[in-house]
């Protein structure tokens, strides 16, 4: 099990270079070089890419040369390793005129110059700035591009993100430059706002604060703490408690596992911690900041990997990650920048050998790695995973947990909800929830069974279910573990909060058009990669068309006309609805996650409509042409009501297929499981046949007539019957239906009603999709 890091006793120093100053805290190393990712970047040809490193040691700092080409010099001599402190002058690349850096002591203790980035007045948490610059009396532009005054190396930051403007009266204001992910003042999104003393401006993973004429920058490197205080979630107007006063601290670089029997509130806790479903009472402190209050800003730093894969399994690993990067990064991010970040996460997760494989061909553990890689694209500081080892064998279980251990060690806080107890030993902390959402244990995983008095985990879980009267939470609160690992481990005082804070939906990182374009291309690529689906889509219209041809013969007659039109209706309905009926339900988890990070609902729906609509209309054209090309349609005078008969029937079948596709999408948004879509597809087809007007008398029958108005085949068959004047070919009571008249007005009405039904289905579909979204996205 990983050990908790021990803070160094080295003093805090300030390193000043020509480009600014950096406050060096003894909690980590500071790398110097030309690499833009270095802590101290020196853009000089004599400086190596990775030139030197400053390390806190026992009571002092050590400067170590990293085998640089031109050397590192301290106090005039070339060094390999040298103890440094206040007053030390360092030169890189040349002892005479190389770029220099001067070390000095911290000008004031942290308590005298607090940072409200972590709300120290309320929480006692003091973070030290990553850099400090004297604010010039002019406008300072902040962004990702190199021509900004302050360059923020963060892909979720726009190239020109915001400006800090100095007014003649000495005041300052922050102005958002139409950035894609927003600029935040004290956790709230702003477009333009005055800056008061110690106000906090959030831009991507960075925060800026004005203190005594200086602009302090704080970079969220991922090493953050999480303090959970008295979280309570209730439903049914408070009559049923899902989470009961759950509290625990999570330190930096910590891997926390959450276990418990079914119904203990694990998923509820996960939703509360991620802000998907805020708790009614209690507080979540992200490095001292109220996560719910500042959720609009902080949600960009939270990654969530649901239990189901958040991937299009037909795509290759690289393609899936590339499309995800397009959706999540600002629109002004260059293709090369996105590609570089995708390559980085592929290497970090060890997926280099699998990058060009389709996701569906990977093992369960490898697929989970790809899901994690997708979330790591935006460099979240907090990573939550829901049942990542579900369905995996013990070996894969261990592999996934070791991967999470590595992610935490690299500088993240990782919280995993799991049913598996096979690899708890790799975690730093374990939270056990008892039925009713109460804390039964929080502390080192190795001590949990001993605390409960059992030798094996199955015995403990059986006891949770069996001993319903046992006060598990009370026993833990009275224990030394509670005092040691909760009461004495958190520096944060309890902050009362009466209820959840309403948060606005996140800004869209890309415009509607850009999202739509990406979604269309991704969906087209996913369909093209699904060979089985492609084969069915291509074969279906030809098979149905051949059946129509076999029935039609050479001419529509009293014996064949009704059957041909009915077959065309069935073929059109099947072509449209079969394409769409599974599409939304099978992507529900993907949609929920992408919606939570700014995906436009309408762009998502329209991408489905455009791609599937195009496919469906082409199928309808093939179906009609294969079935009727060269057949004497026996229309009056050989003409339709507005166009040639074959063209009119083709248009009617195409619009019917499109409307059926919209109905299929609606059903897909309605159902909760993919398995029920096929029975519903059969039922849908039967309803279309029964209520089209060729089997039952509908006109003038109260109830049936009104129900039939909602059935697309009723209007489509009416249009086709009007084209050939079916009552003339097949005299009878049914064919005397006014919907079947050979009239331009009736034909147009039938077609318009199909379009109206498509629009109605689309509106209902959008409302149904809303039900499956995170609560914050429904506002």
C-alpha positions in Angstrom: 0.0 0.0 0.0 1.2 3.5 -0.9 2.7 5.6 1.9 1.4 9.1 2.6 3.9 11.7 1.5 5.9 13.5 4.2 6.2 17.2 3.8 9.8 18.4 3.5 11.3 20.8 6.1 13.1 22.8 3.4 12.3 26.5 3.4 10.1 28.2 0.9 12.1 30.1 -1.8 11.4 32.5 -4.6 13.2 31.9 -7.9 13.5 35.0 -10.0 14.3 34.9 -13.8 14.0 37.5 -16.5 10.5 36.3 -17.3 9.1 36.4 -13.8 9.3 34.8 -10.4 8.2 31.4 -9.1 7.5 30.6 -5.5 9.0 27.1 -4.7 7.1 25.2 -2.1 8.9 22.3 -0.5 6.2 19.8 -1.4 7.6 18.9 -4.9 10.5 19.2 -7.4 10.8 22.1 -9.9 12.2 21.3 -13.3 14.1 23.9 -15.5 14.5 23.7 -19.2 13.3 24.7 -22.7 10.5 22.2 -22.5 7.2 24.2 -22.4 6.0 21.8 -19.8 8.8 22.6 -17.4 8.0 24.4 -14.1 10.5 27.1 -15.0 10.7 27.6 -18.8 13.8 29.3 -20.2 13.7 29.9 -23.9 17.4 30.1 -24.8 19.3 27.9 -27.3 22.1 27.2 -24.7 19.5 25.7 -22.3 18.8 22.0 -22.7 15.2 20.7 -23.1 15.5 19.2 -19.6 18.3 21.1 -18.1 18.2 21.0 -14.3 16.0 20.2 -11.3 15.6 21.9 -7.9 14.7 19.4 -5.2 13.6 20.0 -1.5 15.9 18.0 0.8 16.1 17.6 4.5 16.0 21.2 5.6 17.5 22.7 2.4 17.2 22.8 -1.5 19.4 20.9 -3.9 20.2 22.0 -7.5 21.0 19.0 -9.8 22.1 19.2 -13.4 20.2 16.8 -15.6 23.2 16.0 -17.9 22.7 19.3 -19.8 24.8 20.0 -22.9 26.2 23.3 -21.8 26.1 22.9 -18.0 24.5 24.5 -14.9 26.5 27.0 -12.9 26.0 28.1 -9.2 28.0 30.8 -7.7 30.3 30.8 -10.7 31.2 27.1 -10.8 29.8 24.3 -12.9 27.9 21.8 -10.8 26.3 18.4 -11.0 24.6 18.7 -7.6 24.8 21.7 -5.2 23.0 22.9 -2.1 21.4 26.2 -2.8 19.5 28.8 -0.7 18.6 32.5 -0.5 21.2 34.6 -2.3 22.4 31.8 -4.7 22.8 32.9 -8.3 22.3 30.2 -11.0 23.3 30.4 -14.6 22.2 28.0 -17.3 24.3 27.2 -20.4 27.1 29.6 -19.7 28.9 30.8 -16.6 29.3 34.4 -17.9 26.2 35.4 -19.8 23.9 32.5 -19.6 20.2 33.0 -18.5 20.3 33.6 -14.8 18.1 32.9 -11.8 18.4 34.3 -8.3 17.0 32.6 -5.2 15.6 34.6 -2.4 13.6 33.9 0.8 9.8 34.1 0.8 9.0 37.8 1.3 6.2 37.1 3.8 4.7 34.1 5.6 1.7 32.4 4.1 -0.5 33.6 6.9 0.3 37.2 6.1 -0.4 36.9 2.4 -3.3 34.4 2.1 -4.7 33.1 -1.1 -8.5 33.0 -1.3 -8.2 30.5 -4.0 -8.7 27.9 -1.2 -10.8 30.3 1.0 -8.3 30.3 3.8 -10.3 32.6 6.1 -13.0 29.9 6.2 -11.0 26.7 5.8 -7.5 27.3 7.0 -6.0 26.0 3.7 -3.2 28.0 2.3 -1.9 27.2 -1.2 1.2 29.0 -2.5 1.1 30.7 -5.9 2.8 29.0 -8.8 4.0 32.4 -10.0 3.8 36.1 -9.0 4.1 39.1 -11.3 3.9 42.8 -10.7 0.8 44.0 -12.4 1.6 46.6 -15.1 -0.6 49.7 -15.6 -2.1 48.3 -18.9 -4.2 45.5 -20.2 -2.9 42.0 -19.6 -4.2 39.4 -22.0 -4.4 35.8 -20.8 -4.7 32.7 -23.0 -3.2 29.6 -24.6 -1.4 31.3 -27.5 2.2 32.4 -27.2 1.4 36.0 -28.0 -0.5 36.5 -24.7 1.0 38.4 -21.8 0.3 35.4 -19.6 0.4 32.1 -21.4 -1.7 29.3 -19.8 -0.5 26.0 -21.2 -3.9 24.3 -20.9 -6.0 22.9 -23.8 -9.3 23.8 -22.2 -8.2 27.4 -22.3 -8.9 29.4 -25.5 -6.1 30.9 -27.5 -7.1 34.4 -26.4 -9.2 33.7 -23.4 -9.6 36.9 -21.2 -8.1 40.3 -20.5 -7.3 41.9 -17.2 -7.8 45.6 -17.7 -6.5 48.4 -15.6 -8.8 51.4 -15.3 -7.5 55.0 -14.8 -8.9 55.1 -11.3 -6.7 52.2 -10.3 -9.4 49.6 -10.4 -9.2 46.4 -12.4 -11.8 44.4 -14.3 -11.7 41.0 -16.0 -13.2 40.7 -19.5 -13.9 37.3 -21.1 -12.9 37.3 -24.8 -15.7 35.0 -25.9 -13.8 32.0 -24.6 -15.3 28.6 -25.2 -15.0 27.2 -21.6 -15.7 30.5 -19.8 -14.0 32.9 -17.4 -15.0 32.6 -13.7 -15.0 35.1 -10.9 -15.2 33.5 -7.4 -16.7 30.4 -9.1 -19.3 32.2 -11.2 -19.1 32.6 -15.0 -18.7 36.2 -16.0 -18.3 38.1 -19.3 -17.1 41.4 -17.6 -16.7 42.2 -13.9 -14.8 44.4 -11.6 -12.1 42.8 -9.5 -12.0 43.4 -5.8 -9.1 42.7 -3.4 -8.4 38.9 -3.3 -11.2 38.1 -5.8 -10.4 34.9 -7.7 -10.4 34.6 -11.5 -10.7 31.0 -12.8 -9.4 30.2 -16.3 -9.1 26.5 -17.1 -6.9 24.8 -14.4 -5.5 28.2 -13.3 -6.7 30.8 -10.9 -5.5 34.4 -10.6 -5.7 36.6 -7.6 -4.8 40.3 -7.1 -2.8 40.8 -3.9 -1.1 44.1 -3.0 -0.6 45.1 -6.7 0.7 41.7 -7.7 -1.1 39.1 -9.8 -0.7 35.7 -8.2 -1.2 32.6 -10.4 -2.2 29.3 -8.9 -2.1 26.2 -11.2 -4.1 23.2 -10.3 -1.6 20.4 -10.9 -3.9 17.7 -9.8 -2.5 17.4 -6.3 -5.7 18.5 -4.5 -7.6 17.4 -1.4 -11.3 16.6 -1.0 -13.2 17.0 2.2 -16.6 15.5 2.4 -18.7 16.9 5.3 -22.0 15.6 6.6 -23.4 14.7 3.2 -27.1 13.7 3.3 -29.4 12.7 0.5 -33.1 12.0 0.9 -36.0 11.2 -1.4 -39.7 11.0 -1.1 -39.8 14.3 0.7 -37.3 13.3 3.3 -39.0 10.0 4.3 -36.2 7.8 2.8 -32.6 8.5 3.5 -30.1 7.3 0.8 -27.0 9.0 2.3 -26.8 9.8 6.0 -24.3 12.3 7.3 -21.3 10.9 5.4 -17.9 12.6 6.2 -14.4 11.8 5.3 -11.2 13.6 4.0 -9.2 12.5 0.9 -5.6 13.6 0.7 -3.5 14.5 -2.3 -2.5 11.6 -4.6 -4.9 9.4 -2.7 -6.7 6.3 -4.1 -9.9 5.8 -2.2 -12.1 2.8 -2.6 -15.8 2.9 -1.7 -17.4 -0.5 -1.0 -20.6 -1.7 0.6 -23.6 -4.0 0.0 -26.2 -3.2 -2.7 -28.4 -0.3 -1.7 -25.8 1.2 0.7 -25.7 4.5 -1.3 -22.5 4.1 -3.2 -23.9 5.4 -6.5 -25.7 8.2 -4.6 -22.4 9.2 -3.0 -20.7 9.2 -6.4 -23.4 11.5 -7.9 -23.2 13.8 -4.9 -19.4 14.1 -5.1 -19.3 14.8 -8.8 -22.1 17.3 -8.7 -24.4 15.2 -10.9 -27.0 15.1 -8.1 -25.9 17.5 -5.3 -26.7 16.4 -1.7 -29.5 18.2 0.1 -27.3 18.9 3.1 -23.6 18.9 3.7 -20.6 20.3 1.9 -17.9 19.0 -0.5 -14.7 20.9 -0.3 -12.4 20.8 -3.3 -9.0 21.8 -2.0 -10.9 24.1 0.5 -13.4 25.4 -2.1 -17.1 24.7 -1.9 -17.6 22.4 -4.8 -21.3 23.0 -5.1 -21.0 26.8 -4.9 -18.1 26.9 -7.4 -19.3 23.9 -9.4 -19.6 25.9 -12.6 -15.8 26.4 -12.6 -14.6 23.3 -10.8 -16.5 20.7 -12.9 -13.9 21.1 -15.6 -11.5 19.5 -13.2 -13.6 16.4 -12.5 -13.5 13.3 -14.6 -16.1 10.6 -14.3 -15.9 7.0 -15.8 -19.3 5.3 -15.5 -19.7 1.6 -15.2 -20.6 1.1 -18.8 -18.1 2.1 -21.5 -18.4 5.7 -22.7 -17.1 4.8 -26.2 -18.4 3.9 -29.6 -17.0 0.4 -29.8 -17.0 0.3 -33.6 -14.3 3.0 -33.7 -10.6 2.4 -33.2 -9.0 3.6 -29.9 -7.3 6.5 -31.6 -10.5 7.6 -33.5 -12.7 7.4 -30.4 -10.3 9.6 -28.4 -9.8 12.0 -31.3 -13.5 12.6 -31.7 -13.8 13.0 -27.9 -11.0 15.6 -28.0 -12.8 17.5 -30.7 -15.9 17.7 -28.6 -14.2 18.7 -25.3 -11.5 21.1 -26.4 -12.1 24.7 -27.5 -13.0 25.2 -31.2 -9.7 27.1 -31.7 -7.6 24.1 -30.7 -5.4 23.1 -33.6 -5.7 19.5 -34.9 -2.0 19.0 -34.0 -2.6 20.0 -30.4 -5.5 17.6 -30.1 -3.5 14.8 -31.7 -0.6 15.4 -29.3 -2.9 15.2 -26.3 -4.5 12.0 -27.6 -1.0 10.5 -28.1 0.0 11.5 -24.5 -3.0 9.7 -22.9 -2.5 6.7 -25.1 1.1 6.5 -23.8 0.1 7.2 -20.2 -2.4 4.3 -20.2 -0.1 1.9 -22.1 -2.4 1.7 -25.1 0.3 2.2 -27.8 -0.1 -1.3 -29.2 -3.9 -1.1 -29.2 -4.3 2.4 -30.7 -5.5 1.2 -34.1 -7.7 -1.6 -32.9 -11.5 -1.3 -32.8 -12.6 -0.8 -29.2 -14.9 -3.9 -29.4 -11.9 -6.1 -30.0 -10.2 -5.2 -26.8 -10.4 -7.1 -23.5 -12.6 -5.7 -20.7 -9.6 -4.3 -18.9 -8.2 -2.6 -22.0 -11.6 -1.1 -22.8 -11.8 0.3 -19.3 -8.3 1.9 -19.9 -9.7 3.6 -23.0 -12.6 4.9 -21.0 -10.2 6.3 -18.5 -8.0 7.7 -21.2 -11.0 9.6 -22.6 -11.5 11.3 -19.3 -7.8 12.1 -18.9 -7.9 14.2 -22.1 -8.8 17.3 -20.1 -6.4 16.5 -17.2 -8.9 16.2 -14.4 -7.6 16.6 -10.8 -10.4 14.5 -9.4 -11.1 11.2 -11.1 -14.2 9.1 -10.2 -14.9 5.6 -11.4 -18.1 3.6 -11.0 -17.5 -0.2 -10.8 -14.5 -0.2 -13.2 -13.8 -3.9 -12.5 -17.4 -5.1 -13.0 -17.4 -8.3 -15.0 -13.6 -8.6 -15.1 -11.7 -11.7 -14.1 -9.4 -11.4 -11.0 -6.3 -10.8 -13.2 -7.9 -7.9 -15.0 -9.4 -6.6 -11.8 -5.9 -6.4 -10.3 -4.6 -4.7 -13.5 -7.2 -2.0 -13.5 -6.7 -1.3 -9.8 -2.9 -1.0 -10.4 -3.6 1.4 -13.2 -5.6 3.6 -10.8 -2.9 3.4 -8.3 -0.5 4.7 -10.9 -2.9 7.5 -11.9 -3.1 8.6 -8.2 0.7 8.5 -7.8 1.1 10.7 -10.9 -0.7 13.5 -9.1 -4.5 12.9 -9.0 -7.1 12.2 -6.4 -8.9 9.0 -7.5 -12.1 7.7 -6.0 -13.4 4.3 -7.1 -16.8 2.8 -6.3 -16.5 -1.0 -6.4 -18.1 -4.3 -5.4 -14.7 -6.1 -5.7 -12.6 -6.5 -2.6 -9.7 -8.4 -4.4 -7.4 -5.4 -4.8 -8.2 -3.1 -1.9 -4.6 -3.4 -0.7 -3.4 -1.0 -3.5 -5.7 1.8 -2.1 -4.7 4.4 0.4 -8.0 4.6 2.1 -11.2 2.6 2.2 -14.8 3.8 2.9 -17.3 1.2 3.8 -21.0 2.2 3.6 -23.6 0.3 5.6 -27.2 0.0 4.5 -29.0 3.3 4.8 -26.0 5.2 3.5 -24.1 5.4 6.8 -20.3 5.3 7.3 -19.4 1.9 8.8 -15.6 2.4 8.3 -13.1 4.9 6.9 -9.4 4.2 7.2 -6.6 2.0 5.9 -8.0 -1.0 3.9 -5.9 -3.5 5.8 -7.5 -2.6 9.1 -11.1 -2.8 8.0 -11.9 -6.5 8.5 -10.2 -6.5 11.9 -12.3 -3.5 12.9 -15.5 -5.4 12.0 -14.3 -8.6 13.6 -14.4 -10.8 10.6 -11.8 -12.7 8.6 -13.3 -12.5 5.1 -15.3 -9.8 3.3 -18.3 -12.1 2.5 -18.9 -12.5 6.2 -18.9 -8.7 6.7 -21.3 -8.1 3.9 -23.6 -10.9 5.2 -23.5 -9.2 8.6 -24.6 -5.9 7.0 -27.6 -7.5 5.6 -28.3 -9.8 8.6 -27.7 -7.5 11.6 -30.1 -4.7 10.6 -30.4 -3.5 14.1 -26.7 -3.0 14.6 -25.5 0.6 14.8 -22.6 0.4 12.4 -22.2 4.1 12.1 -22.4 4.7 15.8 -19.7 2.1 16.5 -17.4 3.7 14.0 -17.9 7.3 15.4 -17.0 6.0 18.8 -13.8 4.4 17.6 -10.2 5.6 17.5 -10.3 5.2 13.7 -12.9 8.0 13.5 -10.8 10.3 15.6 -7.6 9.5 13.8 -8.7 9.3 10.1 -11.6 11.8 10.0 -11.5 14.2 13.0 -7.7 14.6 13.2 -6.9 14.2 9.5 -8.8 17.1 8.1 -7.7 20.7 8.4 -11.0 21.9 7.2 -13.6 23.2 9.7 -17.2 22.0 9.1 -19.0 24.5 6.9 -22.8 24.4 7.4 -24.9 24.5 4.2 -28.6 24.3 4.2 -29.1 22.8 0.8 -27.7 22.4 -2.8 -26.7 25.4 -4.8 -28.2 25.6 -8.2 -25.6 25.6 -11.0 -26.0 26.6 -14.6 -25.2 24.1 -17.4 -21.6 24.2 -18.5 -20.6 26.4 -21.5 -20.2 24.6 -24.8 -16.5 24.2 -25.6 -17.5 24.3 -29.3 -20.2 26.1 -31.2 -23.4 24.3 -32.2 -22.2 23.9 -35.8 -18.8 22.5 -34.8 -20.4 20.0 -32.4 -22.9 19.0 -35.1 -20.1 18.5 -37.6 -18.1 16.4 -35.2 -21.1 14.3 -34.2 -22.1 13.6 -37.8 -18.6 12.5 -38.8 -18.2 10.3 -35.7 -21.6 8.7 -36.2 -21.0 8.1 -39.9 -17.6 6.5 -39.1 -19.2 4.3 -36.4 -21.9 3.1 -38.8 -19.4 2.5 -41.6 -17.3 0.4 -39.3 -20.2 -1.8 -38.3 -20.2 -4.3 -41.2 -23.2 -6.3 -40.0 -25.3 -3.1 -39.8 -24.1 -2.0 -43.2 -25.0 -5.4 -44.7 -28.5 -5.2 -43.3 -29.0 -1.6 -44.4 -28.0 -2.5 -47.9 -29.9 -5.8 -48.2 -33.2 -4.7 -46.6 -34.5 -2.4 -49.4 -33.4 -4.8 -52.1 -35.2 -7.7 -50.4 -38.3 -5.7 -49.7 -38.2 -4.3 -53.2 -38.0 -7.8 -54.7 -41.1 -8.8 -52.7 -43.0 -5.8 -54.0 -41.9 -6.7 -57.5 -43.1 -10.3 -57.1 -46.5 -9.2 -56.0 -46.9 -6.3 -58.4 -46.1 -8.2 -61.6 -46.3 -6.0 -64.7 -49.3 -4.0 -63.7 -51.3 -3.0 -60.6 -54.6 -4.7 -60.8 -57.6 -5.3 -58.6 -55.8 -8.3 -57.1 -52.4 -6.7 -56.5 -52.8 -3.0 -56.0 -53.7 -3.0 -52.3 -51.1 -5.5 -51.4 -48.4 -3.6 -53.3 -49.1 -0.4 -51.5 -49.4 -2.2 -48.1 -46.0 -3.8 -48.8 -44.4 -0.5 -49.6 -45.8 0.9 -46.3 -44.4 -2.0 -44.4 -41.0 -1.7 -46.1 -40.8 2.0 -45.5 -41.7 1.6 -41.8 -39.2 -1.2 -41.3 -36.4 0.7 -43.1 -36.9 3.8 -41.0 -37.7 2.4 -37.6 -35.3 -0.6 -37.7 -32.4 1.8 -38.3 -33.2 4.1 -35.4 -34.9 2.0 -32.7 -31.7 1.1 -30.8 -29.5 4.1 -31.6 -30.2 6.3 -28.5 -30.7 3.7 -25.8 -27.4 2.0 -26.7 -25.5 5.3 -26.5 -27.3 6.5 -23.4 -24.2 6.4 -21.1 -22.1 8.1 -23.8 -24.7 10.9 -24.2 -25.1 11.4 -20.4 -21.4 11.9 -19.9 -20.9 14.1 -23.0 -24.0 16.2 -22.1 -22.5 16.8 -18.6 -19.4 18.4 -20.2 -21.3 20.7 -22.5 -22.7 18.7 -25.4 -25.7 20.3 -27.1 -28.8 18.2 -27.0 -30.2 19.6 -30.3 -26.8 19.0 -32.0 -26.8 15.4 -30.9 -30.4 14.8 -32.0 -29.8 16.5 -35.4 -26.7 14.5 -36.0 -28.8 11.3 -35.7 -31.6 12.8 -37.8 -29.3 13.8 -40.6 -27.2 10.6 -40.8 -30.0 8.2 -40.3 -32.4 10.3 -42.4 -30.0 10.2 -45.3 -29.6 6.4 -45.0 -33.4 5.9 -44.6 -34.3 8.1 -47.6 -31.8 6.3 -49.8 -33.2 2.9 -48.7 -36.7 4.1 -49.5 -35.7 5.2 -53.0 -34.0 1.8 -53.6 -37.0 -0.1 -52.2 -39.5 1.8 -54.5 -37.4 1.7 -57.6 -36.6 -2.0 -57.3 -40.2 -2.8 -56.6 -42.0 -0.6 -59.1 -39.6 0.5 -61.9 -41.1 -0.6 -65.2 -44.4 -1.6 -63.6 -47.6 -0.1 -65.1 -49.0 1.7 -62.0 -52.4 2.1 -63.7 -52.7 5.7 -62.7 -55.5 7.8 -64.2 -54.3 8.8 -67.6 -50.8 7.5 -66.6 -50.3 10.6 -64.4 -50.2 11.3 -60.7 -51.8 14.3 -59.0 -48.7 16.5 -59.2 -45.8 14.5 -60.6 -45.2 11.3 -62.4 -46.8 8.4 -60.5 -43.6 6.5 -59.7 -41.9 9.7 -58.4 -45.0 10.5 -56.2 -45.0 7.1 -54.7 -41.2 7.3 -54.1 -41.6 10.6 -52.3 -44.4 9.2 -50.2 -42.4 6.1 -49.2 -39.3 8.2 -48.5 -41.2 10.7 -46.2 -42.9 7.7 -44.5 -39.5 6.1 -43.9 -38.2 9.3 -42.4 -41.2 9.7 -40.2 -40.8 6.1 -39.0 -37.2 6.8 -38.3 -38.2 9.7 -36.1 -40.7 7.4 -34.3 -38.0 4.8 -33.9 -35.7 7.4 -32.3 -38.5 8.4 -30.0 -39.0 4.8 -28.8 -35.2 4.5 -28.3 -35.3 7.6 -26.1 -38.3 6.2 -24.2 -37.1 2.7 -23.3 -34.5 1.9 -20.5 -33.0 -1.3 -22.0 -31.9 -2.1 -25.5 -33.4 -5.6 -25.3 -37.0 -4.3 -25.4 -36.6 -2.4 -28.7 -37.1 -5.4 -30.9 -40.5 -6.4 -29.5 -41.5 -2.8 -29.7 -40.4 -2.7 -33.3 -42.6 -5.7 -34.1 -45.5 -4.0 -32.3 -44.9 -0.8 -34.2 -45.0 -2.5 -37.6 -48.2 -4.3 -36.7 -49.8 -1.0 -35.7 -48.8 0.5 -39.0 -50.4 -2.3 -40.9 -53.6 -2.3 -38.9 -54.2 1.4 -38.9 -53.1 2.2 -42.5 -56.6 2.0 -43.8 -56.6 -1.2 -45.9 -57.7 -3.7 -43.2 -60.1 -1.6 -41.1 -62.6 1.0 -41.9 -61.2 4.1 -40.2 -63.0 7.1 -41.7 -66.0 8.1 -39.6 -65.3 5.5 -36.8 -65.0 7.5 -33.5 -61.9 6.6 -31.6 -60.2 4.6 -34.4 -60.2 7.5 -36.8 -58.5 9.8 -34.2 -55.9 7.1 -33.2 -55.0 6.6 -36.9 -54.1 10.2 -37.2 -51.0 9.4 -35.2 -50.0 6.5 -37.4 -47.6 7.6 -40.2 -48.6 4.7 -42.6 -52.2 6.1 -42.6 -51.1 9.3 -44.3 -48.5 7.6 -46.5 -50.8 5.0 -47.9 -53.4 7.7 -48.4 -50.9 9.6 -50.6 -49.9 6.5 -52.6 -53.6 5.4 -53.0 -54.4 8.9 -54.3 -51.6 8.8 -56.8 -53.0 5.6 -58.5 -56.7 6.4 -57.6 -57.0 3.1 -55.7 -60.8 3.2 -55.5 -61.0 3.1 -59.3 -58.7 0.0 -59.4 -60.2 -1.8 -56.4 -63.8 -0.6 -55.9 -65.1 -1.1 -52.4 -66.0 0.4 -49.0 -62.4 0.6 -47.7 -60.9 2.2 -50.8 -63.6 4.8 -50.8 -61.8 6.5 -47.9 -61.5 10.3 -48.4 -57.8 10.0 -47.6 -57.4 8.0 -50.9 -58.8 10.7 -53.3 -56.9 11.5 -56.5 -56.6 15.1 -55.6 -53.6 17.5 -55.3 -55.0 19.0 -52.1 -55.5 15.6 -50.4 -52.1 14.3 -51.5 -50.4 17.5 -50.2 -52.3 17.2 -46.9 -51.2 13.6 -46.4 -47.6 14.6 -47.0 -47.7 17.7 -44.8 -49.2 15.5 -42.0 -46.2 13.2 -42.2 -43.9 16.1 -41.8 -45.9 17.4 -38.9 -45.7 14.0 -37.2 -41.9 14.0 -37.7 -41.7 17.4 -36.0 -44.0 16.2 -33.1 -41.9 13.0 -32.7 -38.7 15.1 -32.6 -40.1 17.5 -29.9 -41.2 14.6 -27.7 -37.9 12.8 -28.3 -36.0 15.9 -27.1 -38.1 16.0 -23.9 -37.5 12.3 -23.3 -33.8 12.7 -23.7 -33.9 15.4 -21.0 -35.1 12.8 -18.5 -31.8 10.9 -18.7 -29.5 14.0 -18.3 -27.7 15.1 -15.1 -30.0 17.3 -13.0 -27.9 20.4 -13.7 -28.3 20.1 -17.4 -32.2 20.2 -17.2 -32.2 23.9 -16.2 
